[in-house]
Amino acid sequence: MFGTALSQLRYGAAILRNRRIRPYDLERIARDLVATLAEFGEPGADSALLPGTAGAVDPAVRRTVTERSLRATARAAARHTAYYRRTFDRLGIDPEALTPETWDQVPVTPKAELRGLPAAFVSAVSAPALMALTTGTSGTPTTVWFSRAEVEISVAMSTVSAVLAQGLRPQHTLAYAGCSRATLPLLNVEESVTRIGASFVQLGTVAPAVALDRLAAPLGLRGKAPQITHLTLSASYLAALVEEAEQGGWRAQDFGLTHIGVGGEPLSEPLRERAEAALGAAVSTSYMMTEAVPSGGTPCSEGHLHHTTEFGHLEVLDPVTHAPTEPGGAGMLVQTPYVPYRDCTLLLRYATGDLVRLPGEPPACELAHLPATSQILGRWSGPLSIAVPTRSVLELLEAERDVPLPARSALAEGPPGPRLHVLVRRLPAAGLLGRLEERATALGLGLNAIVLHDDPATMPPTGPVRADLREHTFEPARPATTPVTSPA
């Protein structure tokens, strides 16, 4: 496909020179990938050349591209956004003199600044078209504006990812069980699925019993699998579905799922195992956040999270001092999405709040050429969020059938150490406390005590999860049958 080759060349040249990306080129690449599927059933051998799938790059070339990308992004932000123009003028920073080694001259951008005045980060030469909100589970929702070109680029990349990472094909049907307020992910998924020729179902975060009914229902569509085959949702809503399936007597064979994609929250290994057993499909996870699109992370076979270098610059910094995190240490992800992928809301050294741990030794996995961290540990809320991270708490609790899903817990600080309060089904729970204490020690959690509750009212406040973003529906989970009476 000569046209596709030209599009790939133009796309590559734009990246190397930090020129404007033509959305048409990425759309052409994604469209021809879909055409290859239609003709041959599988992606071609050149799929390794597609955006976001780049292999190892010579370190000198990578450094040159990184320097150009950082300067171009800083230049656009300093010239065209109110926030960074003031910042660069106040500190006397010259965007043209920045290098990867001097990038720390640019101050870290706190999330509160973007939340407080999102318009100050919007480029004056952009054309805002779509306002995307985050879910707000960790505070006030964050507003990010996207241009039409950014949306088209994002959809094209999402199409490529759906084919290569999720194995989506025209005979499949994908259900999106995310909150309908999450505008950008919803738009991306719907557009990419239908461009592939597959079918799309907007499920939403309805009552878990309703969701399971819909997943199990036959579709009866010509040329499609008998039931929904793919499911996209958050980790906590997956936990809610697993709870309903296990407690409601559902079997894996009741569903036709082949793949479940999880994002937005840490996915524990116990929840993955329980979900695969309850719903009968492989569960995978990835990392992406609205503010940093299209930068993201992909897990490898050894459990690292590998971050793309093509779309943005990644740093792992101390959440308080913003000093670089040492190997083996825990820190916060700080993202700089690159121009030209982003042209509307521009962010430099954006403090995501997401915590990770750096490997102690360089990885030797299949994605070792990309920067590696641990999976997301949780959100920064103070030193306790590193000492007792959310992921470890979920690993501890979601292995226990006596803890209802999604697991509800609260950490309370105080001498002689933190106490973990846990909601359980009922008390007394024979042997549960002992098992939790034993596994907490094995996980290295520095807890002074674990306190069990069977009444939420007796617990300290627990943080919200995405499964709490419940969307109501008029349909009951299982409609009651109305008895038919004979006329008198």
LUMSE-966787 format. One record per residue (C-alpha): residue number from 1; x, y, z. Coordinates in steps of 0.1 Angstrom, whole numbers. Example, Ala and Ser with C-alpha at 12.3 -4.5 7.8 and 13.67 -1.06 7.14 Angstrom:
BEGIN
<site 1,<123,-45,78>>
<site 2,<137,-11,71>>
This chain:
BEGIN
<site 1,<0,0,0>>
<site 2,<20,29,-14>>
<site 3,<-2,56,2>>
<site 4,<3,41,36>>
<site 5,<41,40,32>>
<site 6,<40,77,23>>
<site 7,<18,84,54>>
<site 8,<43,65,76>>
<site 9,<72,84,61>>
<site 10,<55,118,67>>
<site 11,<45,108,102>>
<site 12,<81,97,110>>
<site 13,<95,129,95>>
<site 14,<71,150,116>>
<site 15,<83,133,148>>
<site 16,<120,137,140>>
<site 17,<116,174,131>>
<site 18,<89,182,156>>
<site 19,<66,194,129>>
<site 20,<28,194,129>>
<site 21,<14,159,125>>
<site 22,<-12,156,98>>
<site 23,<-42,137,114>>
<site 24,<-49,123,79>>
<site 25,<-16,104,79>>
<site 26,<-24,86,111>>
<site 27,<-60,80,100>>
<site 28,<-46,65,67>>
<site 29,<-23,42,87>>
<site 30,<-51,30,109>>
<site 31,<-75,26,80>>
<site 32,<-51,5,60>>
<site 33,<-44,-16,91>>
<site 34,<-81,-23,92>>
<site 35,<-81,-31,55>>
<site 36,<-52,-55,60>>
<site 37,<-74,-73,86>>
<site 38,<-103,-75,63>>
<site 39,<-81,-91,35>>
<site 40,<-57,-113,55>>
<site 41,<-73,-117,89>>
<site 42,<-42,-105,108>>
<site 43,<-20,-75,109>>
<site 44,<10,-74,85>>
<site 45,<46,-78,94>>
<site 46,<51,-41,92>>
<site 47,<28,-35,122>>
<site 48,<60,-31,143>>
<site 49,<64,2,124>>
<site 50,<31,16,135>>
<site 51,<28,46,160>>
<site 52,<34,35,196>>
<site 53,<50,2,186>>
<site 54,<86,14,180>>
<site 55,<114,-9,189>>
<site 56,<148,-1,203>>
<site 57,<164,32,191>>
<site 58,<200,42,191>>
<site 59,<206,61,224>>
<site 60,<222,91,205>>
<site 61,<192,93,182>>
<site 62,<168,91,211>>
<site 63,<186,119,230>>
<site 64,<185,141,199>>
<site 65,<148,135,194>>
<site 66,<141,140,231>>
<site 67,<160,174,232>>
<site 68,<141,186,201>>
<site 69,<108,175,215>>
<site 70,<114,191,249>>
<site 71,<125,224,233>>
<site 72,<96,225,209>>
<site 73,<71,218,237>>
<site 74,<86,243,260>>
<site 75,<87,269,233>>
<site 76,<50,264,224>>
<site 77,<40,265,261>>
<site 78,<61,296,269>>
<site 79,<48,315,238>>
<site 80,<12,306,238>>
<site 81,<-1,298,273>>
<site 82,<-6,323,301>>
<site 83,<7,300,328>>
<site 84,<40,291,313>>
<site 85,<46,325,298>>
<site 86,<45,340,333>>
<site 87,<66,311,347>>
<site 88,<94,314,320>>
<site 89,<95,352,323>>
<site 90,<96,351,361>>
<site 91,<125,326,361>>
<site 92,<143,338,330>>
<site 93,<142,304,313>>
<site 94,<151,302,276>>
<site 95,<132,273,259>>
<site 96,<159,271,232>>
<site 97,<186,264,257>>
<site 98,<169,235,275>>
<site 99,<184,200,273>>
<site 100,<174,168,290>>
<site 101,<201,175,316>>
<site 102,<188,210,323>>
<site 103,<151,202,320>>
<site 104,<147,204,358>>
<site 105,<150,242,355>>
<site 106,<113,241,345>>
<site 107,<92,239,377>>
<site 108,<70,209,383>>
<site 109,<33,218,375>>
<site 110,<10,209,404>>
<site 111,<-23,193,395>>
<site 112,<-40,219,416>>
<site 113,<-29,246,392>>
<site 114,<-45,229,362>>
<site 115,<-77,223,382>>
<site 116,<-78,259,394>>
<site 117,<-75,276,360>>
<site 118,<-75,252,331>>
<site 119,<-78,280,305>>
<site 120,<-43,293,315>>
<site 121,<-28,261,300>>
<site 122,<-47,263,267>>
<site 123,<-26,275,238>>
<site 124,<-38,309,223>>
<site 125,<-32,296,188>>
<site 126,<-52,264,192>>
<site 127,<-88,257,184>>
<site 128,<-104,240,215>>
<site 129,<-130,216,204>>
<site 130,<-136,190,232>>
<site 131,<-136,195,270>>
<site 132,<-126,163,287>>
<site 133,<-131,158,325>>
<site 134,<-114,133,347>>
<site 135,<-135,112,370>>
<site 136,<-126,132,401>>
<site 137,<-122,102,424>>
<site 138,<-91,118,439>>
<site 139,<-105,153,441>>
<site 140,<-121,180,419>>
<site 141,<-123,168,383>>
<site 142,<-95,181,361>>
<site 143,<-104,198,329>>
<site 144,<-83,192,297>>
<site 145,<-92,208,264>>
<site 146,<-84,190,231>>
<site 147,<-85,203,195>>
<site 148,<-102,184,167>>
<site 149,<-68,174,153>>
<site 150,<-58,160,187>>
<site 151,<-90,140,189>>
<site 152,<-84,126,154>>
<site 153,<-48,116,163>>
<site 154,<-60,100,195>>
<site 155,<-87,80,178>>
<site 156,<-63,68,151>>
<site 157,<-38,56,178>>
<site 158,<-66,40,197>>
<site 159,<-76,21,166>>
<site 160,<-41,7,162>>
<site 161,<-40,-3,199>>
<site 162,<-74,-20,197>>
<site 163,<-62,-42,168>>
<site 164,<-27,-50,182>>
<site 165,<-32,-50,220>>
<site 166,<-68,-62,224>>
<site 167,<-70,-84,193>>
<site 168,<-102,-67,182>>
<site 169,<-116,-80,149>>
<site 170,<-148,-72,129>>
<site 171,<-167,-102,144>>
<site 172,<-163,-89,179>>
<site 173,<-185,-67,201>>
<site 174,<-170,-45,228>>
<site 175,<-188,-32,258>>
<site 176,<-176,0,275>>
<site 177,<-184,-1,312>>
<site 178,<-168,32,321>>
<site 179,<-186,63,334>>
<site 180,<-203,82,306>>
<site 181,<-188,114,319>>
<site 182,<-153,102,308>>
<site 183,<-157,119,274>>
<site 184,<-124,113,258>>
<site 185,<-120,75,266>>
<site 186,<-156,69,256>>
<site 187,<-152,87,223>>
<site 188,<-119,70,216>>
<site 189,<-132,35,223>>
<site 190,<-164,40,203>>
<site 191,<-147,54,173>>
<site 192,<-118,29,172>>
<site 193,<-141,-1,177>>
<site 194,<-165,9,149>>
<site 195,<-137,18,125>>
<site 196,<-123,-17,129>>
<site 197,<-158,-30,119>>
<site 198,<-166,-44,153>>
<site 199,<-197,-35,173>>
<site 200,<-198,-12,203>>
<site 201,<-221,-12,233>>
<site 202,<-221,16,258>>
<site 203,<-228,-2,291>>
<site 204,<-219,24,316>>
<site 205,<-215,18,353>>
<site 206,<-249,4,359>>
<site 207,<-259,-19,387>>
<site 208,<-236,-50,385>>
<site 209,<-265,-74,381>>
<site 210,<-278,-54,352>>
<site 211,<-243,-54,336>>
<site 212,<-239,-92,339>>
<site 213,<-274,-97,324>>
<site 214,<-263,-77,294>>
<site 215,<-230,-94,291>>
<site 216,<-247,-128,291>>
<site 217,<-275,-119,267>>
<site 218,<-274,-133,232>>
<site 219,<-269,-106,205>>
<site 220,<-284,-125,175>>
<site 221,<-264,-104,150>>
<site 222,<-254,-118,116>>
<site 223,<-216,-120,112>>
<site 224,<-210,-113,149>>
<site 225,<-200,-135,179>>
<site 226,<-231,-147,198>>
<site 227,<-224,-126,228>>
<site 228,<-203,-96,238>>
<site 229,<-166,-106,235>>
<site 230,<-146,-76,249>>
<site 231,<-151,-56,280>>
<site 232,<-134,-23,290>>
<site 233,<-138,-10,326>>
<site 234,<-121,2,357>>
<site 235,<-106,-22,383>>
<site 236,<-131,-13,410>>
<site 237,<-161,-19,387>>
<site 238,<-145,-52,376>>
<site 239,<-144,-60,413>>
<site 240,<-181,-52,416>>
<site 241,<-189,-75,387>>
<site 242,<-168,-103,402>>
<site 243,<-186,-99,435>>
<site 244,<-220,-101,418>>
<site 245,<-210,-131,397>>
<site 246,<-196,-150,427>>
<site 247,<-225,-142,450>>
<site 248,<-252,-145,423>>
<site 249,<-242,-180,411>>
<site 250,<-230,-170,376>>
<site 251,<-207,-193,358>>
<site 252,<-179,-184,333>>
<site 253,<-197,-203,306>>
<site 254,<-227,-179,309>>
<site 255,<-206,-153,291>>
<site 256,<-189,-151,257>>
<site 257,<-160,-128,268>>
<site 258,<-126,-133,254>>
<site 259,<-108,-102,266>>
<site 260,<-112,-77,295>>
<site 261,<-92,-45,295>>
<site 262,<-88,-27,328>>
<site 263,<-75,8,334>>
<site 264,<-79,38,357>>
<site 265,<-70,21,389>>
<site 266,<-45,-5,402>>
<site 267,<-54,-40,393>>
<site 268,<-43,-66,419>>
<site 269,<-32,-101,409>>
<site 270,<-59,-117,432>>
<site 271,<-86,-97,414>>
<site 272,<-72,-106,380>>
<site 273,<-73,-143,389>>
<site 274,<-109,-141,404>>
<site 275,<-121,-122,374>>
<site 276,<-107,-147,349>>
<site 277,<-123,-175,368>>
<site 278,<-157,-158,372>>
<site 279,<-160,-142,337>>
<site 280,<-140,-167,317>>
<site 281,<-117,-142,298>>
<site 282,<-81,-130,299>>
<site 283,<-77,-98,319>>
<site 284,<-50,-72,309>>
<site 285,<-42,-37,321>>
<site 286,<-24,-6,308>>
<site 287,<-17,29,320>>
<site 288,<-31,61,305>>
<site 289,<-44,94,319>>
<site 290,<-64,121,302>>
<site 291,<-39,149,310>>
<site 292,<-10,130,294>>
<site 293,<-27,115,263>>
<site 294,<-13,99,242>>
<site 295,<16,89,265>>
<site 296,<10,57,284>>
<site 297,<24,25,298>>
<site 298,<23,-11,288>>
<site 299,<30,-41,311>>
<site 300,<57,-67,301>>
<site 301,<58,-104,309>>
<site 302,<79,-97,340>>
<site 303,<54,-73,355>>
<site 304,<71,-40,348>>
<site 305,<52,-10,334>>
<site 306,<70,3,303>>
<site 307,<64,39,292>>
<site 308,<65,51,256>>
<site 309,<91,77,248>>
<site 310,<76,86,214>>
<site 311,<47,107,228>>
<site 312,<61,124,258>>
<site 313,<89,128,284>>
<site 314,<87,108,317>>
<site 315,<103,115,350>>
<site 316,<100,98,384>>
<site 317,<105,123,412>>
<site 318,<102,126,449>>
<site 319,<66,138,456>>
<site 320,<78,165,480>>
<site 321,<113,176,469>>
<site 322,<109,168,432>>
<site 323,<144,153,432>>
<site 324,<149,123,409>>
<site 325,<140,90,424>>
<site 326,<169,66,428>>
<site 327,<168,30,415>>
<site 328,<147,8,438>>
<site 329,<130,38,453>>
<site 330,<93,50,450>>
<site 331,<84,83,434>>
<site 332,<57,101,415>>
<site 333,<53,100,377>>
<site 334,<58,135,361>>
<site 335,<47,138,325>>
<site 336,<54,162,296>>
<site 337,<32,153,266>>
<site 338,<50,164,235>>
<site 339,<41,189,208>>
<site 340,<30,181,181>>
<site 341,<8,154,196>>
<site 342,<-6,180,219>>
<site 343,<-15,215,207>>
<site 344,<-44,227,229>>
<site 345,<-38,221,266>>
<site 346,<0,221,271>>
<site 347,<16,207,302>>
<site 348,<53,207,312>>
<site 349,<65,184,340>>
<site 350,<29,177,351>>
<site 351,<27,161,386>>
<site 352,<3,132,380>>
<site 353,<1,121,416>>
<site 354,<6,85,405>>
<site 355,<32,65,425>>
<site 356,<56,39,411>>
<site 357,<88,22,421>>
<site 358,<119,21,399>>
<site 359,<135,-12,393>>
<site 360,<167,-18,413>>
<site 361,<184,-33,382>>
<site 362,<179,-27,345>>
<site 363,<152,-50,332>>
<site 364,<160,-78,308>>
<site 365,<124,-83,294>>
<site 366,<110,-80,259>>
<site 367,<104,-43,264>>
<site 368,<137,-35,281>>
<site 369,<144,-8,255>>
<site 370,<116,14,270>>
<site 371,<118,31,305>>
<site 372,<104,8,331>>
<site 373,<87,13,365>>
<site 374,<66,-9,387>>
<site 375,<29,-10,381>>
<site 376,<10,20,396>>
<site 377,<12,17,434>>
<site 378,<-16,43,441>>
<site 379,<-20,80,445>>
<site 380,<2,103,466>>
<site 381,<-16,116,497>>
<site 382,<14,118,521>>
<site 383,<42,95,533>>
<site 384,<17,68,543>>
<site 385,<7,63,507>>
<site 386,<42,51,499>>
<site 387,<47,31,532>>
<site 388,<13,13,527>>
<site 389,<5,18,490>>
<site 390,<-30,11,476>>
<site 391,<-18,-17,454>>
<site 392,<-4,-36,483>>
<site 393,<-36,-32,503>>
<site 394,<-56,-45,473>>
<site 395,<-33,-75,470>>
<site 396,<-39,-82,507>>
<site 397,<-77,-78,507>>
<site 398,<-89,-89,473>>
<site 399,<-76,-125,478>>
<site 400,<-102,-129,506>>
<site 401,<-137,-141,499>>
<site 402,<-148,-127,533>>
<site 403,<-140,-92,521>>
<site 404,<-168,-79,498>>
<site 405,<-157,-64,465>>
<site 406,<-147,-37,458>>
<site 407,<-127,-39,490>>
<site 408,<-133,-10,514>>
<site 409,<-105,0,537>>
<site 410,<-91,31,555>>
<site 411,<-57,38,569>>
<site 412,<-55,57,602>>
<site 413,<-22,72,613>>
<site 414,<-12,73,649>>
<site 415,<13,59,674>>
<site 416,<27,34,675>>
<site 417,<19,30,637>>
<site 418,<-8,29,610>>
<site 419,<-39,9,615>>
<site 420,<-58,-6,585>>
<site 421,<-96,-7,590>>
<site 422,<-113,-33,567>>
<site 423,<-149,-39,559>>
<site 424,<-158,-76,560>>
<site 425,<-190,-95,553>>
<site 426,<-197,-105,589>>
<site 427,<-181,-108,623>>
<site 428,<-168,-130,637>>
<site 429,<-148,-141,606>>
<site 430,<-130,-172,618>>
<site 431,<-93,-171,609>>
<site 432,<-96,-140,586>>
<site 433,<-77,-116,609>>
<site 434,<-48,-141,613>>
<site 435,<-45,-146,575>>
<site 436,<-46,-109,568>>
<site 437,<-19,-102,594>>
<site 438,<3,-130,581>>
<site 439,<0,-118,545>>
<site 440,<5,-81,555>>
<site 441,<38,-91,570>>
<site 442,<48,-110,538>>
<site 443,<39,-80,517>>
<site 444,<61,-58,539>>
<site 445,<33,-35,550>>
<site 446,<43,-16,581>>
<site 447,<10,-19,599>>
<site 448,<5,-17,636>>
<site 449,<-28,-34,635>>
<site 450,<-57,-45,612>>
<site 451,<-92,-38,625>>
<site 452,<-122,-56,610>>
<site 453,<-157,-41,607>>
<site 454,<-190,-54,595>>
<site 455,<-207,-21,596>>
<site 456,<-194,8,574>>
<site 457,<-207,33,600>>
<site 458,<-180,22,625>>
<site 459,<-151,27,600>>
<site 460,<-131,58,594>>
<site 461,<-140,75,560>>
<site 462,<-130,54,530>>
<site 463,<-119,69,497>>
<site 464,<-142,67,467>>
<site 465,<-135,43,438>>
<site 466,<-147,45,402>>
<site 467,<-173,18,408>>
<site 468,<-190,44,430>>
<site 469,<-197,65,398>>
<site 470,<-229,46,394>>
<site 471,<-253,54,366>>
<site 472,<-289,46,373>>
<site 473,<-312,29,350>>
<site 474,<-350,23,349>>
<site 475,<-346,-14,341>>
<site 476,<-344,-36,371>>
<site 477,<-317,-63,373>>
<site 478,<-342,-91,368>>
<site 479,<-377,-80,361>>
<site 480,<-403,-96,382>>
<site 481,<-429,-115,362>>
<site 482,<-465,-102,365>>
<site 483,<-490,-130,371>>
<site 484,<-516,-133,344>>
<site 485,<-552,-134,358>>
<site 486,<-582,-148,340>>
<site 487,<-610,-123,334>>
<site 488,<-638,-127,358>>
